[in-house]
Amino acid sequence: MANQNCCPADRNIPSPSPGCTGAAPCTGFDPPPYTADEPPHRPPETGSQPYALSQRLARIKHKILVLSGKGGVGKSTVAVNLASTLARADNRVGLLDVDIHGPSIPKLLGIEGQSIAVQDENILPVALGPNLKAMSIGLLLHNDDNAVIWRGPMKMNLIRQFLEDVAWGDLDYLVIDCPPGTGDEPLSVCQLIDRPDGAVIVTTPQELALTDVRKSINFCHRLDLPVFGIVENMSGFVCPACGQVTDIFKRGGGRQMAQHMDVPFLGSIPIDPDLARTCDDGKPYIQHHAQTPTARTFQALARPILDLNCTSQPETTNKPNKETQPMRIAIPLADGKLALHFGHCREFTFIDVDPDTRTIVAIDSKTPPPHAPGVLPQWLAEQGANLIVAGGMGSRAKDLFAQQNIDVIIGAPPEQPEAIVKSYLDGTLRTGANLCDH
């Protein structure tokens, strides 16, 4: 069958547009102007997966859900940049938007208004470069202002069609952006896929958001869906001029909730004007600002998902262990030994550790830029450090390092860097009080 820019009227895409005959261009369909009680064309099947669906899913290695119990927390932004990060790592990635009532993916990817093509009775997703494909109900609407007024059975039917009839091909990852809450859409995805690999849960620091996001974690537990971890979005505003942090929406609530509910914390995404700008421009942030601290947070939250390709036991990703990731430890120095006051150091020793054998594989020293608020955290993140061992450090500096996903150990003794790292690796490092007087 030749490639046609038209929705296949003989498949179960609900309500094809008037005049869509298969011979003329068609941008999608108009949803019915009423609340339908029955699914379009055919009811969703129950029990075991239908053959066509199982065959399609068999070509997708890993299925990842992005969830949040609260709307407006930046969940779709995280999904787009997570998918883009996985694609930049040379993986074949699909991004599926199952937010039926408020699809955001077309806007965030700059593909609004693109028509959907059909080939050999398969719906073709929109390709964004060699490694990323996307599909959303937003691509099937004539008018972005149209309201989709559907009940659960119709939504499940459309989600099944996105999984069964869209020609995803062979994928390493399918990232599924779910709407807020714990209702029809995420439940339908879990039932249709049967065993997704896990979920990334997005929150903001306020207690109002955290209360709803806790429900998403319990949703995952009830469905035996592993949780890769929690991402805290809008976590403080870092002034680009002076590095001063302003906690517009509080900060740290996501980390505390992760600890309380015993799930991993994947990182904090600050309020970044460039991130808001790229969203409005339809350009994934990670593709245009890959060297920024915000981009490194997106890269960090992708690590446990990238690790899925390195293990045959996906269930272990429920609690990814940072000790299994590459380790680069930074030690501030004064006269060749650990500096008791972090801000006074004029040199850093970087020690690379093999995470499997827990042995030192490389040692390097570098001179940091002139000390100023916010400079060292960003510079150390650019050097690839993920752990700092120091004698003392101010609370503001510790907060800035947390935003860069860099762990901090304070109260270490003034010894040689290699001896300190060896003590840390064998569990004998003795630490005392924070010696910083700031």
VEXMI-255555 format. One record per residue (C-alpha): x, y, z. Coordinates in steps of 0.5 Angstrom, whole numbers, padded with zeros to 4 digits. Example, Ala and Ser with C-alpha at 12.3 -4.5 7.8 and 13.67 -1.06 7.14 Angstrom:
{{0025 -0009 0016}}
{{0027 -0002 0014}}
// end
This chain:
{{0000 0000 0000}}
{{0003 0007 -0002}}
{{0005 0012 0003}}
{{-0002 0016 0005}}
{{-0002 0022 0009}}
{{-0009 0020 0012}}
{{-0012 0016 0018}}
{{-0014 0009 0016}}
{{-0021 0009 0017}}
{{-0021 0002 0017}}
{{-0017 0002 0024}}
{{-0020 0004 0030}}
{{-0017 0011 0031}}
{{-0024 0014 0033}}
{{-0028 0018 0029}}
{{-0024 0020 0022}}
{{-0025 0027 0020}}
{{-0031 0028 0015}}
{{-0028 0027 0008}}
{{-0022 0023 0010}}
{{-0023 0018 0004}}
{{-0016 0016 0004}}
{{-0014 0020 -0002}}
{{-0013 0027 0000}}
{{-0009 0030 0006}}
{{-0012 0029 0013}}
{{-0009 0032 0019}}
{{-0013 0027 0024}}
{{-0020 0027 0027}}
{{-0025 0031 0031}}
{{-0027 0028 0037}}
{{-0034 0027 0038}}
{{-0037 0033 0042}}
{{-0040 0029 0047}}
{{-0038 0024 0053}}
{{-0038 0017 0050}}
{{-0040 0012 0054}}
{{-0038 0006 0049}}
{{-0031 0005 0046}}
{{-0030 0007 0038}}
{{-0031 0001 0034}}
{{-0029 -0005 0038}}
{{-0028 -0006 0046}}
{{-0021 -0007 0049}}
{{-0019 -0014 0050}}
{{-0018 -0017 0056}}
{{-0014 -0023 0059}}
{{-0007 -0024 0055}}
{{-0005 -0019 0050}}
{{-0007 -0020 0043}}
{{-0002 -0023 0038}}
{{-0001 -0016 0034}}
{{0000 -0012 0041}}
{{0005 -0017 0043}}
{{0009 -0018 0037}}
{{0009 -0010 0037}}
{{0012 -0010 0044}}
{{0017 -0015 0043}}
{{0021 -0011 0039}}
{{0021 -0006 0044}}
{{0027 -0007 0049}}
{{0025 -0003 0055}}
{{0018 0001 0057}}
{{0019 0007 0062}}
{{0013 0011 0065}}
{{0014 0018 0067}}
{{0009 0020 0072}}
{{0006 0025 0077}}
{{0000 0025 0082}}
{{0000 0033 0081}}
{{-0001 0037 0074}}
{{0004 0043 0072}}
{{0010 0040 0075}}
{{0014 0039 0069}}
{{0013 0032 0067}}
{{0012 0033 0060}}
{{0019 0037 0060}}
{{0022 0031 0064}}
{{0020 0026 0059}}
{{0022 0030 0053}}
{{0029 0031 0055}}
{{0029 0024 0058}}
{{0028 0021 0051}}
{{0032 0026 0048}}
{{0038 0024 0053}}
{{0037 0017 0051}}
{{0037 0018 0044}}
{{0043 0022 0044}}
{{0047 0016 0048}}
{{0046 0013 0041}}
{{0039 0009 0043}}
{{0033 0008 0039}}
{{0028 0011 0043}}
{{0020 0012 0042}}
{{0016 0018 0046}}
{{0009 0016 0047}}
{{0004 0022 0049}}
{{-0002 0018 0053}}
{{-0004 0025 0056}}
{{-0011 0025 0052}}
{{-0014 0031 0055}}
{{-0008 0035 0055}}
{{-0002 0033 0050}}
{{0004 0037 0051}}
{{0009 0033 0047}}
{{0008 0036 0040}}
{{0009 0043 0043}}
{{0015 0041 0047}}
{{0018 0038 0040}}
{{0016 0043 0035}}
{{0012 0038 0031}}
{{0005 0042 0032}}
{{0001 0041 0026}}
{{0005 0035 0023}}
{{0000 0030 0019}}
{{0001 0023 0021}}
{{0003 0018 0015}}
{{0000 0011 0014}}
{{0004 0006 0010}}
{{0002 -0002 0010}}
{{-0004 0000 0015}}
{{0001 0002 0020}}
{{0001 0009 0023}}
{{0008 0012 0022}}
{{0010 0016 0028}}
{{0014 0023 0027}}
{{0021 0022 0026}}
{{0026 0027 0030}}
{{0033 0025 0027}}
{{0035 0018 0027}}
{{0034 0016 0034}}
{{0028 0019 0036}}
{{0020 0018 0034}}
{{0014 0021 0037}}
{{0006 0020 0037}}
{{0001 0024 0041}}
{{-0006 0025 0040}}
{{-0005 0032 0039}}
{{-0002 0030 0032}}
{{-0009 0028 0031}}
{{-0013 0034 0032}}
{{-0015 0039 0027}}
{{-0015 0044 0032}}
{{-0011 0045 0038}}
{{-0016 0048 0042}}
{{-0021 0042 0041}}
{{-0023 0038 0048}}
{{-0023 0031 0048}}
{{-0029 0029 0052}}
{{-0028 0021 0053}}
{{-0029 0016 0058}}
{{-0024 0011 0060}}
{{-0026 0005 0055}}
{{-0025 0010 0049}}
{{-0018 0012 0052}}
{{-0016 0005 0053}}
{{-0018 0004 0046}}
{{-0014 0009 0043}}
{{-0008 0008 0048}}
{{-0008 0001 0045}}
{{-0008 0003 0038}}
{{-0002 0007 0040}}
{{0002 0001 0042}}
{{-0001 -0004 0037}}
{{-0002 0000 0030}}
{{0004 0005 0031}}
{{0010 0003 0027}}
{{0015 0004 0032}}
{{0020 -0001 0029}}
{{0026 -0004 0034}}
{{0027 0001 0040}}
{{0031 0000 0046}}
{{0027 0005 0050}}
{{0019 0007 0049}}
{{0018 0013 0054}}
{{0011 0014 0056}}
{{0009 0021 0058}}
{{0003 0020 0062}}
{{-0002 0025 0065}}
{{-0003 0027 0072}}
{{-0006 0023 0077}}
{{-0007 0015 0078}}
{{-0013 0014 0073}}
{{-0015 0011 0067}}
{{-0009 0013 0062}}
{{-0003 0010 0067}}
{{-0007 0004 0069}}
{{-0009 0002 0062}}
{{-0001 0003 0060}}
{{0001 -0002 0065}}
{{-0005 -0007 0064}}
{{-0003 -0007 0056}}
{{0004 -0007 0057}}
{{0004 -0012 0062}}
{{0011 -0011 0065}}
{{0014 -0004 0064}}
{{0021 -0003 0067}}
{{0019 0002 0071}}
{{0017 0009 0073}}
{{0020 0016 0074}}
{{0016 0020 0078}}
{{0016 0028 0078}}
{{0015 0033 0083}}
{{0016 0040 0085}}
{{0018 0042 0092}}
{{0012 0044 0095}}
{{0008 0040 0100}}
{{0002 0041 0096}}
{{0005 0037 0090}}
{{0009 0032 0095}}
{{0002 0030 0098}}
{{-0001 0028 0091}}
{{0006 0025 0088}}
{{0006 0020 0094}}
{{0000 0017 0091}}
{{0004 0016 0085}}
{{0009 0012 0089}}
{{0003 0008 0092}}
{{0000 0007 0085}}
{{0007 0004 0083}}
{{0007 -0001 0089}}
{{0000 -0003 0088}}
{{0002 -0005 0081}}
{{0009 -0008 0082}}
{{0012 -0003 0078}}
{{0019 -0001 0080}}
{{0021 0006 0081}}
{{0027 0009 0078}}
{{0027 0015 0083}}
{{0024 0022 0084}}
{{0026 0028 0080}}
{{0025 0035 0084}}
{{0023 0040 0079}}
{{0023 0048 0080}}
{{0028 0047 0085}}
{{0031 0054 0087}}
{{0033 0059 0082}}
{{0040 0060 0081}}
{{0042 0067 0079}}
{{0046 0067 0073}}
{{0050 0073 0075}}
{{0052 0072 0082}}
{{0050 0064 0083}}
{{0046 0066 0089}}
{{0040 0061 0090}}
{{0033 0063 0091}}
{{0028 0058 0094}}
{{0022 0061 0090}}
{{0018 0054 0091}}
{{0022 0051 0097}}
{{0027 0046 0096}}
{{0029 0039 0098}}
{{0022 0036 0099}}
{{0023 0031 0093}}
{{0029 0029 0097}}
{{0026 0028 0104}}
{{0020 0025 0101}}
{{0024 0020 0097}}
{{0028 0018 0103}}
{{0021 0017 0107}}
{{0018 0013 0102}}
{{0025 0009 0101}}
{{0026 0010 0093}}
{{0032 0013 0090}}
{{0032 0021 0089}}
{{0035 0022 0082}}
{{0036 0030 0082}}
{{0034 0037 0082}}
{{0032 0041 0076}}
{{0033 0049 0078}}
{{0028 0054 0075}}
{{0032 0056 0069}}
{{0030 0061 0064}}
{{0033 0057 0058}}
{{0029 0051 0060}}
{{0023 0055 0059}}
{{0025 0058 0053}}
{{0027 0052 0049}}
{{0020 0049 0051}}
{{0016 0055 0048}}
{{0021 0054 0042}}
{{0019 0047 0041}}
{{0027 0045 0042}}
{{0029 0040 0047}}
{{0033 0043 0052}}
{{0039 0037 0053}}
{{0040 0038 0045}}
{{0042 0046 0046}}
{{0045 0046 0053}}
{{0048 0040 0054}}
{{0054 0043 0058}}
{{0050 0046 0063}}
{{0048 0044 0070}}
{{0041 0043 0068}}
{{0043 0038 0063}}
{{0047 0034 0067}}
{{0041 0033 0072}}
{{0037 0030 0066}}
{{0043 0026 0064}}
{{0044 0024 0071}}
{{0036 0022 0072}}
{{0038 0018 0065}}
{{0043 0013 0068}}
{{0039 0008 0072}}
{{0035 0007 0065}}
{{0041 0007 0061}}
{{0044 0001 0066}}
{{0038 -0003 0063}}
{{0041 -0005 0057}}
{{0047 -0007 0061}}
{{0043 -0012 0066}}
{{0038 -0018 0064}}
{{0035 -0016 0071}}
{{0031 -0010 0070}}
{{0028 -0011 0077}}
{{0034 -0009 0080}}
{{0033 -0002 0077}}
{{0028 0000 0083}}
{{0034 0002 0087}}
{{0040 0004 0083}}
{{0046 0004 0087}}
{{0050 0010 0086}}
{{0056 0006 0088}}
{{0056 0002 0081}}
{{0057 0008 0077}}
{{0063 0011 0075}}
{{0066 0015 0081}}
{{0070 0021 0081}}
{{0072 0024 0088}}
{{0075 0031 0089}}
{{0079 0033 0095}}
{{0080 0040 0096}}
{{0088 0041 0098}}
{{0092 0046 0102}}
{{0099 0044 0103}}
{{0098 0037 0099}}
{{0093 0035 0104}}
{{0086 0035 0105}}
{{0084 0043 0106}}
{{0080 0044 0113}}
{{0076 0050 0110}}
{{0073 0048 0103}}
{{0073 0055 0101}}
{{0080 0057 0102}}
{{0083 0051 0098}}
{{0087 0053 0091}}
{{0088 0046 0088}}
{{0084 0040 0088}}
{{0086 0033 0087}}
{{0081 0028 0083}}
{{0081 0021 0084}}
{{0078 0016 0079}}
{{0075 0009 0082}}
{{0073 0003 0078}}
{{0066 0002 0081}}
{{0067 -0006 0080}}
{{0073 -0007 0084}}
{{0073 -0001 0088}}
{{0080 0001 0086}}
{{0084 0007 0085}}
{{0085 0008 0077}}
{{0087 0015 0076}}
{{0089 0021 0080}}
{{0089 0028 0077}}
{{0090 0035 0080}}
{{0087 0042 0078}}
{{0087 0049 0079}}
{{0080 0051 0080}}
{{0078 0058 0078}}
{{0078 0064 0083}}
{{0073 0063 0089}}
{{0066 0066 0088}}
{{0059 0064 0090}}
{{0056 0058 0086}}
{{0063 0058 0082}}
{{0066 0052 0085}}
{{0060 0047 0084}}
{{0059 0048 0077}}
{{0066 0048 0076}}
{{0067 0041 0079}}
{{0061 0038 0076}}
{{0064 0040 0069}}
{{0070 0036 0072}}
{{0066 0030 0072}}
{{0066 0030 0080}}
{{0060 0026 0084}}
{{0063 0026 0091}}
{{0067 0031 0095}}
{{0071 0030 0101}}
{{0072 0036 0105}}
{{0074 0038 0112}}
{{0069 0043 0113}}
{{0063 0047 0108}}
{{0058 0052 0109}}
{{0051 0050 0108}}
{{0050 0054 0102}}
{{0055 0051 0098}}
{{0052 0044 0100}}
{{0046 0046 0097}}
{{0049 0048 0091}}
{{0053 0041 0090}}
{{0046 0038 0091}}
{{0043 0041 0085}}
{{0049 0039 0081}}
{{0048 0032 0084}}
{{0055 0032 0087}}
{{0055 0028 0094}}
{{0059 0031 0100}}
{{0062 0028 0106}}
{{0065 0033 0111}}
{{0069 0033 0117}}
{{0075 0029 0114}}
{{0082 0029 0117}}
{{0087 0033 0114}}
{{0091 0027 0110}}
{{0094 0025 0104}}
{{0088 0025 0098}}
{{0090 0018 0096}}
{{0089 0015 0104}}
{{0083 0019 0105}}
{{0080 0015 0098}}
{{0082 0009 0100}}
{{0079 0009 0107}}
{{0073 0011 0104}}
{{0073 0005 0100}}
{{0074 0000 0105}}
{{0069 0004 0110}}
{{0074 0006 0115}}
{{0074 0014 0114}}
{{0073 0017 0120}}
{{0069 0024 0120}}
{{0068 0029 0125}}
{{0064 0036 0126}}
{{0064 0041 0120}}
{{0070 0045 0121}}
{{0067 0051 0117}}
{{0065 0057 0121}}
{{0061 0060 0115}}
// end
